[in-house]
Structure formats: structure tokens, C-alpha cells
Amino acid sequence: MPRDVSAARAQTLAIRWLIDASRKRRIGTSMVNGLANEFIDAIDNKGNAVKKKIDTHKMAEANRAFATFKPNEAA
């Protein structure tokens, strides 16, 4: 069931997603450059970290529709 996360958890997830995205994109460059580029993309609302956030929100929104669904009891 989707639910809100605390501010500390949201910040932890955001940092983790930024680091993971910068690790994937930094082929041939340093971690500093990869992380800087990911921050720049995040400011512009693009990049892999922002895509991860958007996908997670879409998945939670889709699952919210089933949160109140209760299967019928066996007769």
C-alpha cells in the first residue's frame, strides 16, 4: 500500500537515486563530473534520478487505486 515517507527518508532516497544515476552515467569521466551533471539535469527536471522519482510516483499512484479494493470473501 503506498504511503507518504518521512522527510528524512525522502532525502535519503533522493541522494541515493542521484548517486546511482551518476554512477551509471559517468563512464569515461570522474564521479565528480558524473554527479555534477546529474545535479544539473535534476535542476532542469530531467536525468535518470528524476525519471526514477517520476516512475516511483506513477507506480504509487497506480497502486493507490487498489488500496481500498477488498476481495470477496469465500461463500
BARORO-366801 format. One record per atom (N, C-alpha, C, O, CB): x negated, y negated, z negated. Coordinates in steps of 0.02 Angstrom, whole numbers, plus 50000, padded with zeros to 5 digits. Glycine has a CB too. Layout:
BEGIN
XYZ...
END
This chain:
BEGIN
499585005850000500005000050000499554993850000499114993249957500485000149939499654989350046499234983350048499404978649990499974977949971499324979650114498884975549964498984970649910498424965549914497904966649945499004974149841498534959849882498024954649880497424956949840497494960849792498314948149851496844954449859496244955949821496034949749783496224944149800495674958349868495634950749731495414945049691494924940849732494664942949783495084947549625494804934849708494354930249743493644933049745493294932349795494354923349709493434936249691492754939149689492704944849739492194945449774492584941649618493214949049744493214954649792493234952049864492894954749907493814959349779493624946849876493654943949943492974941149964492774942050021494194938349946492634937949918491974935249933491474940849946491064940349992491724930749875491504946149906491064951849916491174955049984490694956650019491174957049861491804955950003491954958850068491714954350125491434956850174492714960050075491804947850118491594943250170490834943450179490584943650236491814936050153490464943550124489734943950129489524950550159489074950750201489414943050059489834955950138489664962550165489794962850241489384965450278490064968050130490374960150262490534960250334490044955850373489864957650429491244957850345489844950250346489354945950380488674949450387488364949150439489264939350342488454952750334487814956250336487844962150385487384963050425487614958750267488384966050382488444971750428488464969450501488144972450544489074975750412488834964150514488884961550582488214958850606488034959750664489424956050587487834955650562487194952950582486684958550593486244957950636486924948050529486744964050556486304969750567486424972850636485954974950670486404975150513487054973150656487224976050721487004971550779486834974150833487964977350726486994965150770486854960550825486124958650830485924955750880487264954350818485714960150780485034957450777484524961650815483924960850801484834956850707484714965850860484244969950898483754965350935483964961250977484614974650947483124966050919482614961950951482484955350917482044951650940482804960751021482844953650865482724947350830482664948850755482774954450733483304942350843482494943850717482434944750645483124944650612483614942450641481974939250614483144946950550483764946950512483994939750499484594938450498483674950650445483524935350490483694928250478484074925450538484594922250530483054924150465483824926750598484154924250658484834927550669485324924250688483714925350719484864934050656485504937550664486034935050616486614934150635485404944950654485824933950554486294931450504486504924250519487084922450510485984931950434486014920150540486184913250558486674913050616487154909150615485534909350576486564917150666487024917350724487714919750703488224917350728486744921950779487744924550657488394927050633488764921650594489364920950599488304933350590488394917750553488704912150517488974906950566489524904350556488194908950470488594905450616488814900550666489454902950701489924899150711488264899150718489454909350719490054912150751490654912150703491214910950723489914919250776490524913550639491074913650590491374906650581491974905950573490814916250522490954901650584491214894750580491664893250639492164889650632490634889650578491504896050698491904894950758492474899950765492804900250817491454895450819492594903950712493124909150712493024914250768493504916250801493804905850720492414916450777492274921950823491704926050792491454924250739492084919350894491514931350825490994935650797491284941950768491894942550759490594931950745490844946650752491064953150729491354952950658491824956650643490494958050731491094948750614491354948350546492064945650546492494948050509490904943850502492194940650587492874937850592493344942950623493924943450603492874931250633493104946650672493504951850704493694957150652494264959550652493134955050763493234958950609493364963850556493904961250509494354964950490492724965450517493864954850491494364951750447495054951850480495554953750449494164944550430495084949850543495724949650579496014956650586496614957550576495624946450648495594961650602495834968450608496104971150541496604974650539495274973050634495754969450487495974971550420496644968450402497084971750375495454969850368496734962050418497364958650404497934961550446498484962450422497304951050417497794963150509498304966150553498514972950526499104974650526498044966850624498024976950504498174983550478498594982950414499064986750405497524987350464498424978250370498804977350309499514975050324499994977250292498454972250263499584970650373500254968250392500674973850421501264974350407500194962450443500364978150461500724983850489500924988750434501474991550436500294987450542500494989850386500644994450331501154991550282501494995350247500014996350294501204985050279501684981850234502404983750253502834984250210501604974250236502524984850317503194986650339503404993450311504004994650301503224986850416502924997750297503085004450271503045004750195503175010050166502605009550301502874999250162502794999250089503455000550054503455003550000502504992650066504014998350082504654999350049505025005450074505565007050050505084993150058504735008850123505055014850152505005020550102504465022250078504725016750219505585023550086505595029350041505895035150080506455034750104506005027849976505535040550086505805046350122506415049250085506455048850024505265051750132506865052150123507465055150093507265061050050506815064950067507965057250148507615061749995507495067449951507765073649986508235073350025507825066449881507465079349970507685085649999508385087249969508505086349910507175091549984508825089650012509515090749989509605096949950510155098449928509975091150046
END
